[in-house]
Amino acid sequence: MLIRPARFEDIEDIHQLVMYYANQGALLPRSRESLVEHLSQLSVAYDKGTIAGVVALHRLESHVGEVRSLAVLPHFHKQGVGQKLVTYAVSQAELLGYHKAIAFTRQVRFFERCGFQPVARETIPAKYFRDCMGCPMLTHCDEIAVERVLLVPTARRNPAEHPASLP
């Protein structure tokens, strides 16, 4: 199993996978155009010529990345694909210098196994104003906010933001 950045030729498979779960109410729908527009944020699990899963890492704030659009082909369930995708997204967030990764999910236990902890929605106002305001589920959303504090490489840290790291 290879986890890699998504490519333009993956868009149709990604769209079908996302819409499979959107039609079940598990994910919000994404248009092909939206997927193409956000291609640089997408990564796929690729196995023997098949897209087994997808994840997006979306920049929410300057130091906060959101793990979203996580979907795994049913044939690949219970094989660790989702966890590998989240681990990959988190590693990308760390490389980008993000201080934390967040997700909004109904699968809290899954994300806890990936090192995330539930937090109050109010602690992530950027998500609310960017995405939730226009969401058809706004008044009856049942997703839980989770976050994972990240290890930011020392070279990327701003000492003014981390006084404890000063010599």
C-alpha positions as CSV (number, residue, x, y, z in Angstrom):
1,M,0.0,0.0,0.0
2,L,1.4,3.4,-1.1
3,I,0.2,6.7,0.3
4,R,0.9,9.5,-2.1
5,P,-0.3,12.9,-3.1
6,A,-3.4,12.7,-5.4
7,R,-2.9,13.3,-9.1
8,F,-5.3,14.7,-11.7
9,E,-5.9,11.2,-13.1
10,D,-7.2,10.1,-9.6
11,I,-10.1,12.7,-9.6
12,E,-12.8,10.4,-11.0
13,D,-12.0,7.6,-8.5
14,I,-11.8,10.1,-5.6
15,H,-15.1,11.7,-6.6
16,Q,-16.8,8.3,-6.8
17,L,-15.5,7.3,-3.4
18,V,-16.5,10.6,-1.7
19,M,-19.9,10.5,-3.3
20,Y,-20.4,6.9,-2.2
21,Y,-20.1,8.1,1.4
22,A,-21.9,11.4,0.7
23,N,-25.0,9.5,-0.5
24,Q,-25.0,7.6,2.8
25,G,-24.8,10.9,4.7
26,A,-21.3,10.1,6.1
27,L,-19.5,12.8,4.2
28,L,-20.5,16.1,2.6
29,P,-20.6,15.9,-1.2
30,R,-17.7,17.3,-3.2
31,S,-18.0,18.2,-6.9
32,R,-15.3,17.1,-9.3
33,E,-14.5,20.8,-9.8
34,S,-13.9,21.3,-6.0
35,L,-11.7,18.2,-6.0
36,V,-9.6,19.5,-8.9
37,E,-9.4,23.0,-7.2
38,H,-8.1,21.4,-4.0
39,L,-6.0,18.6,-5.6
40,S,-2.9,19.7,-3.7
41,Q,-4.7,19.0,-0.4
42,L,-5.6,15.5,-1.3
43,S,-3.7,12.3,-0.7
44,V,-4.6,8.7,-1.7
45,A,-3.9,5.2,-0.5
46,Y,-3.0,3.3,-3.7
47,D,-2.9,-0.5,-3.8
48,K,-2.3,-2.6,-7.0
49,G,-3.8,-0.1,-9.4
50,T,-6.7,0.8,-7.1
51,I,-7.4,4.0,-5.1
52,A,-8.2,2.4,-1.7
53,G,-8.8,5.6,0.2
54,V,-8.5,9.4,0.2
55,V,-7.8,12.1,2.8
56,A,-7.5,15.9,2.6
57,L,-5.3,18.1,4.7
58,H,-6.9,21.6,4.5
59,R,-5.2,24.7,5.9
60,L,-7.7,26.1,8.4
61,E,-5.6,28.7,10.1
62,S,-1.9,29.7,9.8
63,H,-0.9,26.9,12.2
64,V,-3.9,24.6,12.1
65,G,-4.6,21.9,9.5
66,E,-7.9,20.1,9.1
67,V,-8.1,16.4,8.3
68,R,-11.2,16.0,6.1
69,S,-12.8,14.0,3.3
70,L,-11.4,10.8,4.8
71,A,-12.9,7.8,2.9
72,V,-11.9,4.2,2.4
73,L,-13.2,1.8,-0.2
74,P,-15.4,-0.8,1.6
75,H,-13.3,-3.6,0.3
76,F,-10.3,-2.1,2.2
77,H,-12.1,-1.7,5.6
78,K,-10.5,-3.1,8.7
79,Q,-7.0,-3.1,7.0
80,G,-5.6,0.0,8.6
81,V,-6.0,2.1,5.5
82,G,-7.8,5.0,7.2
83,Q,-5.3,5.1,10.0
84,K,-2.4,5.2,7.5
85,L,-4.1,8.0,5.6
86,V,-4.6,10.0,8.8
87,T,-1.0,9.4,9.9
88,Y,0.1,10.6,6.5
89,A,-2.0,13.7,6.7
90,V,-0.7,14.4,10.3
91,S,2.9,14.0,9.1
92,Q,2.3,16.4,6.2
93,A,0.8,18.9,8.8
94,E,4.0,18.6,10.9
95,L,6.2,19.2,7.8
96,L,4.2,22.3,7.0
97,G,4.8,23.6,10.6
98,Y,1.2,23.3,11.8
99,H,0.8,23.3,15.6
100,K,-2.3,21.1,15.5
101,A,-4.5,19.1,13.3
102,I,-8.3,19.0,13.8
103,A,-11.2,17.0,12.4
104,F,-14.9,17.1,12.7
105,T,-16.2,13.5,12.9
106,R,-18.7,10.9,14.0
107,Q,-15.9,8.4,14.3
108,V,-14.4,9.8,17.6
109,R,-12.9,6.4,18.7
110,F,-11.1,6.0,15.4
111,F,-9.6,9.5,15.7
112,E,-8.6,8.8,19.3
113,R,-6.7,5.8,18.1
114,C,-4.9,8.2,15.8
115,G,-3.9,10.4,18.7
116,F,-6.7,13.0,18.6
117,Q,-8.7,14.2,21.5
118,P,-12.3,15.6,21.6
119,V,-12.5,19.4,22.1
120,A,-15.3,21.9,22.3
121,R,-16.4,23.2,18.9
122,E,-16.0,26.7,20.2
123,T,-12.3,26.3,20.3
124,I,-12.2,26.1,16.5
125,P,-14.1,29.3,15.4
126,A,-12.4,29.3,12.0
127,K,-14.0,26.1,11.0
128,Y,-17.4,27.4,12.0
129,F,-17.1,30.6,10.0
130,R,-15.4,29.0,7.0
131,D,-17.4,25.8,6.5
132,C,-20.3,25.4,9.0
133,M,-22.2,28.6,8.2
134,G,-23.1,27.3,4.7
135,C,-23.5,23.6,5.6
136,P,-27.0,22.1,5.2
137,M,-26.4,20.2,8.5
138,L,-25.7,23.4,10.5
139,T,-28.8,23.2,12.7
140,H,-28.5,19.5,13.4
141,C,-24.8,18.6,13.1
142,D,-23.8,15.6,15.1
143,E,-20.1,15.7,14.4
144,I,-17.6,16.0,17.2
145,A,-14.5,18.3,17.1
146,V,-11.2,16.5,17.7
147,E,-7.7,17.8,17.7
148,R,-4.1,16.5,17.9
149,V,-1.3,18.8,19.1
150,L,1.6,18.3,16.7
151,L,5.4,18.1,17.1
152,V,6.7,21.0,15.1
153,P,10.3,20.6,14.0
154,T,12.6,22.9,16.0
155,A,13.8,24.6,12.8
156,R,10.3,25.7,12.0
157,R,9.4,27.1,15.5
158,N,9.3,30.8,16.1
159,P,11.1,31.3,19.5
160,A,8.8,34.2,20.3
161,E,5.8,31.9,20.1
162,H,7.5,29.2,22.3
163,P,9.4,30.9,25.1
164,A,10.1,27.6,26.8
165,S,12.2,26.5,23.8
166,L,14.7,29.4,24.3
167,P,18.2,28.3,25.6
